Amino acid sequence: MTSDLPPRREAWSGATSGELIAGRDEAFSHLAELAAGLCWAPIGMVSVVLEPWLYLTGAYGVDADRVLLERSLGRHVMEQEGVFQVEDVAAHPKFAKYPVMMTGRIGFYAGAPIHLPSGQKIGAICVCDVIPRELKVWQVRGLKLLAEQTDQLVELRLRQAG
């Protein structure tokens, strides 16, 4: 399976890409909090890929600032369109062995890709819960809408930086 993940900084808009990973951004954190509230989840995140890392440019309910891309569920969000869900992470043969999952802190994950204005996927807005479950149809729709708003914020940040 091929992936359109950006392999390095030069893969996206040059020096301006650094603006998206320069640390926590309050507006991205607000979107992460909205996603968590909408999905009744204790954790919400907005992440941006700059291999080999997935940087949390916005977060709610988590203190980490980055995770290795190869060990993250966020990587799989960008391999498709729409909302990617793993209802029971511990029972999933592909993800149960991920180090963060083995701590027992993640039982459920859902995320939607975020894009550059060109359409290239650069990250995800996602939610996590400690218990296995599934999003309601209206929550899936809401997460998609929040991903579109995150796309708009990415575009704004890139314009401001450029």
C-alpha positions in Angstrom: 0.0 0.0 0.0 1.4 3.4 -0.9 1.1 6.3 1.4 1.0 10.0 0.7 2.6 10.9 4.0 5.1 13.8 3.8 8.5 12.1 4.2 10.4 15.3 5.2 9.9 19.0 5.7 10.6 19.8 2.0 7.5 17.7 1.0 5.2 20.4 2.0 5.3 24.2 1.8 8.9 24.7 2.6 9.9 26.7 5.7 6.2 27.5 6.5 5.6 23.9 7.5 7.6 24.6 10.7 5.0 27.0 11.8 2.6 24.2 12.3 4.9 22.2 14.6 6.4 25.1 16.5 4.7 24.0 19.6 1.1 23.9 21.0 -1.3 26.3 19.3 -4.2 27.4 21.3 -6.6 27.4 18.4 -5.6 23.8 17.4 -6.0 22.8 21.1 -9.5 24.3 21.1 -10.4 22.1 18.1 -9.0 19.1 19.9 -11.1 19.9 23.0 -14.2 20.3 20.8 -13.5 16.9 19.2 -13.2 15.3 22.6 -16.4 16.9 23.8 -18.3 16.0 20.7 -17.2 12.4 20.9 -17.5 12.0 24.7 -13.8 11.2 24.9 -11.2 12.2 27.5 -8.5 12.9 24.9 -8.5 15.0 21.7 -5.5 15.8 19.5 -4.6 17.6 16.4 -1.4 16.2 14.9 1.0 17.1 12.1 3.4 14.7 10.5 7.1 15.5 10.1 8.7 12.1 9.8 9.7 10.3 11.9 7.4 12.1 14.3 3.8 12.9 14.7 3.7 16.3 16.5 0.7 17.3 18.7 0.1 20.9 17.7 -3.2 20.9 19.6 -4.2 18.6 22.5 -6.8 18.1 25.2 -6.3 15.6 28.0 -2.8 14.6 27.1 0.6 16.1 27.8 2.8 14.5 25.2 4.1 16.8 22.4 5.0 14.1 19.9 5.0 10.4 19.2 6.9 8.2 16.7 4.9 8.0 13.6 5.4 4.3 13.1 3.9 3.7 16.6 0.8 5.9 16.1 -2.7 5.2 15.0 -2.6 8.7 13.4 -0.5 7.3 10.6 -3.4 5.1 9.5 -5.8 8.0 9.4 -3.8 9.5 6.5 -4.0 6.4 4.5 -7.7 6.9 3.7 -10.4 9.5 3.5 -13.1 10.0 6.1 -13.1 8.9 9.7 -10.8 6.0 10.7 -12.1 4.1 13.8 -10.7 1.3 15.9 -13.5 0.3 18.3 -11.3 -2.0 20.5 -7.6 -1.3 20.1 -6.6 -4.2 22.5 -8.5 -6.7 20.4 -7.1 -5.5 17.0 -4.3 -7.7 15.8 -2.5 -4.8 14.0 -2.6 -2.3 16.8 -2.6 -4.2 20.1 1.2 -4.4 20.2 1.8 -0.7 19.8 3.6 0.5 22.9 1.1 3.1 23.9 -1.7 0.6 23.6 0.1 -1.9 25.8 -0.2 0.6 28.7 -3.9 0.1 28.7 -4.6 3.8 28.3 -6.1 3.6 24.9 -9.2 1.4 24.3 -10.8 3.3 21.4 -9.5 5.6 18.7 -11.1 7.7 15.9 -9.5 10.3 13.6 -10.0 12.2 10.4 -7.2 13.5 8.2 -6.3 17.1 7.9 -4.9 18.6 4.7 -2.8 21.4 3.2 -4.6 23.7 0.8 -3.2 21.5 -2.1 -5.1 18.5 -0.7 -2.1 16.7 0.7 -2.7 15.0 4.0 -0.4 16.2 6.7 -2.0 15.0 10.0 -5.2 14.2 11.8 -7.7 15.4 14.3 -8.5 12.5 16.6 -10.0 11.3 19.8 -9.1 8.5 22.2 -10.9 6.8 25.1 -9.8 4.3 27.7 -12.7 2.0 27.0 -13.6 0.2 23.7 -16.6 1.7 21.9 -17.9 3.1 18.6 -18.9 6.7 17.6 -22.5 7.5 16.8 -23.3 8.5 13.2 -23.7 12.2 14.2 -20.3 12.1 16.0 -18.6 10.7 12.9 -20.2 13.6 10.9 -19.1 16.1 13.6 -15.5 14.8 13.5 -15.4 15.2 9.7 -16.7 18.8 10.1 -14.0 19.6 12.7 -11.4 18.1 10.3 -12.6 20.6 7.6 -12.3 23.5 10.1 -8.8 22.3 11.0 -7.9 22.4 7.3 -9.1 26.0 7.3 -6.9 26.8 10.3 -3.9 25.1 8.7 -4.4 27.3 5.6 -4.7 30.4 7.7 -1.6 29.6 9.7 0.4 29.0 6.5 -0.8 32.3 5.0 0.2 34.1 8.2 3.6 32.5 8.1 4.2 33.1 4.4 
